[in-house]
Amino acid sequence: MSPKDADGIFRFGAYEADPGSGELRKSGLRLRVQEQPFQVLLVLLQRPSEVVTREELRQKLWPADTFVDFDHSLNTVINKLREALNDSAANPRFIETLARRGYRFLAPVEFVQKQAAPGLPAAASAGVAAPATISEEPASPKPPSVLTRPEDVPAVRREYVRVLFFLIQLMYLSFYAAALARLTRVHELLEQTVGYPAWAITLLVLSAVVGVPIRLYLTSAVVFDLSGLSHKFHRLFPVTFPLDELWALSPFLLAPQIGVGLALAATAALIYVPFAQRTLLLMGDRHRPAGSL
C-alpha cells in the first residue's frame, strides 16, 4: 500500500474501504473483516477491471519463506472477503473468478483523497509551503437510492434478460388488447366499481393509446437486439412507470370473479414489474460491454 492510498478512501457501491485505518464500511457501518481478506480487497480496488493473478496475491499475503497450502488458504481468504461483501462466486457483483488465473473487481471504484484537518498542515514541518486546507469531511456513503443501482445487481446472460423482458412487453400488450377489445364490458365493470366511469374509461383509453406504441417499440427493440436498449428504456422509464402503475390496478376489475384477495395479490405483483424491467436491463449491462442491451 502506497502512502498516497493511505490518505484516501476507496468507494464502491454502498461500501467504503479505508486503507489507513484498515476498516471496511457499508452505508457508514463498520463491517468485521480480517486483515488478509482486507489486503486482497485493497489490491483488487487498486486495479479495478484488471486481472490480479493468484501469484500476485500469494506474494502479497505470504512471504517467500512462508510454508502454507497456498491454494486452499487463498480460496479461504477470497470466500471470507465475498462473505463480508455479501457477494457470490456464481453471480458476482464485485469479485469475479477467472479459473486458474486470478480475480477481477467488477464494480466501479472511486478513490477519494482525505483532506488535512485545520491547523495541521502536513508539509509545514518539512519546510514546504502547505496548500490551503479545509475541514475534513467525514467519509459518507452514497445516499441511499430507492431504485436499484448497477453495482447492486449480479451479471446475467443477456439471452435470459431478453427473453424475460420480451415476455413482460407481451404481457402489457395483452392487457391493452383485452381491455380495448372488450371496452363495453370494461365500461360495465367500472360502472359497478366506481359508479361514474366516464373519466375512468377516458383515462384507460388514453393510457392505452400511449402505452401500445411504447410496448411495440420495446418489443421490436428486443426482437432485433437494438443497441443501447437499456439506456433508452431508462429514458422512457418516467413515462412508462405511471402507465404501468395505473394498469397494475386492472385485476380489481375482475374482483367479482376472482375475489378481492387475489386481485390485491395480483396488483401487488404488477406494481413491482416496472422496477423488475429496469433491474433486468441493469443485469444485462453487467454481462456485456457498454453500448449493448
Long-range contacts (C-beta under 8 A, 24 or more apart in sequence): 1-42, 5-42, 5-46, 5-111, 7-113, 7-114, 8-111, 8-112, 8-113, 8-114, 9-111, 9-112, 9-114, 9-139, 10-42, 10-45, 10-109, 10-110, 10-111, 11-109, 11-110, 11-111, 11-112, 11-141, 11-142, 12-45, 12-48, 12-94, 12-105, 12-107, 12-108, 12-109, 12-110, 12-151, 13-93, 13-94, 13-107, 13-142, 13-149, 13-151, 13-152, 14-141, 14-142, 14-144, 14-152, 15-85, 15-141, 16-139, 16-141, 17-41, 17-42, 17-45, 18-139, 20-114, 24-84, 25-139, 25-141, 26-141, 27-141, 27-144, 28-139, 28-140, 28-141, 31-84, 32-84, 33-80, 33-81, 33-84, 34-80, 36-61, 36-77, 36-80, 37-77, 37-78, 37-80, 37-81, 37-84, 38-81, 40-77, 40-78, 40-81, 41-81, 44-95, 44-103, 44-104, 44-105, 45-105, 45-109, 47-105, 48-105, 48-106, 48-107, 48-108, 48-109, 49-104, 49-105, 49-106, 50-104, 50-105, 51-98, 51-101, 51-102, 51-103, 51-104, 52-102, 52-103, 52-104, 52-105, 53-101, 53-102, 54-101, 54-102, 54-103, 55-102, 56-102, 57-102, 57-103, 78-103, 88-154, 91-154, 91-155, 91-156, 92-154, 92-155, 93-151, 93-152, 93-153, 93-154, 93-155, 93-286, 94-151, 106-155, 106-286, 107-151, 108-150, 108-151, 112-139, 147-275, 147-278, 148-275, 148-278, 148-279, 148-282, 149-282, 150-282, 150-285, 150-286, 153-279, 153-282, 153-283, 153-286, 154-283, 154-286, 155-283, 155-286, 155-287, 156-280, 156-283, 156-284, 156-286, 156-287, 157-287, 158-284, 158-287, 158-288, 158-292, 158-293, 161-280, 161-281, 161-283, 161-284, 161-287, 161-293, 162-222, 162-225, 162-284, 162-293, 164-280, 165-218, 165-222, 165-277, 165-280, 165-281, 166-219, 166-222, 166-223, 168-273, 168-276, 168-277, 169-215, 169-218, 169-219, 169-222, 170-219, 171-273, 172-211, 172-215, 172-244, 172-247, 173-212, 173-215, 173-216, 173-219, 175-247, 175-250, 176-208, 176-211, 176-212, 176-215, 179-204, 179-208, 179-250, 180-205, 180-208, 186-253, 189-253, 189-256, 190-253, 192-256, 193-252, 193-253, 193-255, 203-246, 207-243, 207-246, 207-247, 210-239, 210-243, 211-240, 211-243, 211-247, 214-239, 214-240, 214-243, 225-293, 226-293, 227-291, 227-292, 227-293, 228-291, 228-292, 228-293, 229-281, 229-293, 230-281, 230-282, 230-284, 230-285, 230-293, 233-277, 233-278, 233-281, 234-278, 234-281, 237-274, 237-278, 240-274, 241-274, 244-270, 244-273, 244-274, 245-271, 245-274, 248-273
